Amino acid sequence: MAESETKQAQMDRRDFTKGAAALGMAAAAVSSGPLVRKAKGADQVIKYAMIGPGSRGRRLLERHLVHMEHGECVALCDIYQKNLDRALKVFDGKPAAYTDYNELLQDDSIEAVFITVPLFLHYPVMKAALEAGKHVFCEKSLVFTPEEVHGLRALHEAHPDQIIQVGLQRRYSKLYQRAKDLIDSGAIGEVTHIQAQWHRNTNWRRKAAAEFEDQFNWRLYRKYSGGLCAELMSHQVDVADWILDQHPKSVMGVGGLDYWKDGRDIYDNIQLVFEYPGGQKLQYSSIMTNRHIAGRRVPGDGCRETILGTDGAIELTLIPYGDGMLYPDVMKVKMEDQAKQKDEGENWVAGATVGMDTAEQGDGFPIDPEAVDPSQVSFIEKEIFFAKTWAYHKGILRPEEDVDPEYAELSSFLKDVATGARPRADIDVGLQDSVAVMLANLAMDEQRKVHFAEIEQMGQEGVELTSVGAPSRGD
Ligand SMILES: NC(=O)c1ccc[n+]([C@@H]2O[C@H](COP(=O)([O-])OP(=O)(O)OC[C@H]3O[C@@H](n4cnc5c(N)ncnc54)[C@H](O)[C@@H]3O)[C@@H](O)[C@H]2O)c1
């Protein structure tokens, strides 16, 4: 073997071992996670309804809920008959059908509701559901206005035993949970920056007769929608909050309606910087004119979160399926080695050569959501784990989650209703996420830096509160 090949092989092995060690370290962190409360009535079948089974709702019904034995769909409600009929078909027409959600909510047999109406209706439907004694799963973004932030907190205080879960499915992804464990165990050093993007090349427009324009294309208009911030960024700012265990203290940004000038009034491209109390920054971009991602391993939307730490980076996406990579910063190791050699008076490698060498090492390690802690398993299992990790690294196999995060979030909600456990994506997660959406839009509208503490003063007039309940912010 030529000298350079030997060196390359050694680097490969060293990086592989380092990556595998980091992966093993994180597996240990996973196994020592918080105890799951013993389920009392976990097998209880929960009777539920869905309000607004349009595009999202029907996906949740068809792909996931219909297959769950611990839930029974007893009622469906939609103002649009075609969508109501399509949803009924999923259950062979068995659920009761409504066009007025207030009537549906009078059915005392319904314990929980899934709310999948457009954003501007989340709060009124949620309010009616909570007041009717139902547990609530509501799609993101949880609420639309500052008034609703305070209003929902007050409602929760008045109905503390009813569960409120928000549809932020990344919180239920084993891949994301594992990435979080990796980061918490120090695999990429201290996290200083996060970059996230959701780039598409599409106009978001649905074909609609004039009388249905607002109803079908609600996403395109500010009176119903939070635009790209609510529809896409909400998922990713939540990932940043979760990874950093903090909430932003300020946001600034630039938004424009520069390409899809078809009568809509939401931005079609947004660029934002969120600042966290620890000094970390989330740099965010969403555009609708190009979906390219440099080095993308899988097809699909240009959607990704990159977490940058002092010793490496982690890249994550759920679109079109879960994919996570850990990139140890080999350049940093090499430079440290070089500095040491220099101290010893033996610096033979020029900076430029180091760059060339290390660039070849940058292919990273796929993150296995199903990884085991090598120190806790049998010899055979350990060998299988390392073999699988090697195969993932070589691109021969792709690590996969055994449960779809959407299935997991819905199944978990029904179980939490049965047991009274607090959801991972609870009301606090949902409200903090909604505040980020609102304030990001405000920062772009008013072309200024918006402080998250401002939410406490916003939207307080005319809201009946049991207490002033702005979500706790990081500053
Ligand atoms: N978590 C995710 O990844 C994800 C993905 C897509 C959408 N969503 C969210 O899901 C929600 C719905 O989005 P969508 O694309 O399904 O919208 P949609 O327009 O396809 O569906 C909304 C449905 O609500 C119905 N509706 C409207 N007003 C109603 C009322 N008063 N009573 C009963 N039904 C009513 C509509 O007729 C329609 O069938 C949004 O908040 C969106 O952000 C989340």
The ligand as a Gaussian input file, in Angstrom:
#p B3LYP/6-31G(d) Opt

LIG

0 1
 N      -46.983000      18.996000      11.789000
 C      -46.823000      19.112000      10.496000
 O      -45.815000      18.676000       9.939000
 C      -47.897000      19.758000       9.664000
 C      -47.912000      19.558000       8.291000
 C      -48.922000      20.166000       7.541000
 C      -49.854000      20.984000       8.176000
 N      -49.789000      21.170000       9.516000
 C      -50.763000      22.049000      10.184000
 O      -52.056000      21.465000      10.123000
 C      -53.056000      22.493000      10.084000
 C      -53.957000      22.234000       8.881000
 O      -53.223000      22.331000       7.682000
 P      -53.765000      21.658000       6.330000
 O      -52.741000      21.803000       5.305000
 O      -54.301000      20.307000       6.633000
 O      -54.984000      22.626000       6.000000
 P      -56.224000      22.230000       5.085000
 O      -56.783000      23.502000       4.573000
 O      -55.843000      21.181000       4.104000
 O      -57.221000      21.539000       6.102000
 C      -57.976000      22.264000       7.049000
 C      -59.335000      21.612000       7.160000
 O      -60.076000      22.305000       8.175000
 C      -61.394000      22.457000       7.682000
 N      -62.047000      23.549000       8.400000
 C      -61.899000      24.879000       8.213000
 N      -62.688000      25.563000       9.058000
 C      -63.341000      24.631000       9.814000
 C      -64.276000      24.706000      10.865000
 N      -64.743000      25.881000      11.350000
 N      -64.753000      23.553000      11.405000
 C      -64.316000      22.354000      10.942000
 N      -63.428000      22.225000       9.934000
 C      -62.934000      23.347000       9.388000
 C      -61.219000      22.724000       6.212000
 O      -62.401000      22.542000       5.483000
 C      -60.146000      21.708000       5.866000
 O      -60.700000      20.455000       5.554000
 C      -52.301000      23.804000       9.993000
 O      -52.221000      24.387000      11.267000
 C      -50.923000      23.401000       9.530000
 O      -49.896000      24.265000       9.951000
 C      -48.846000      20.565000      10.265000

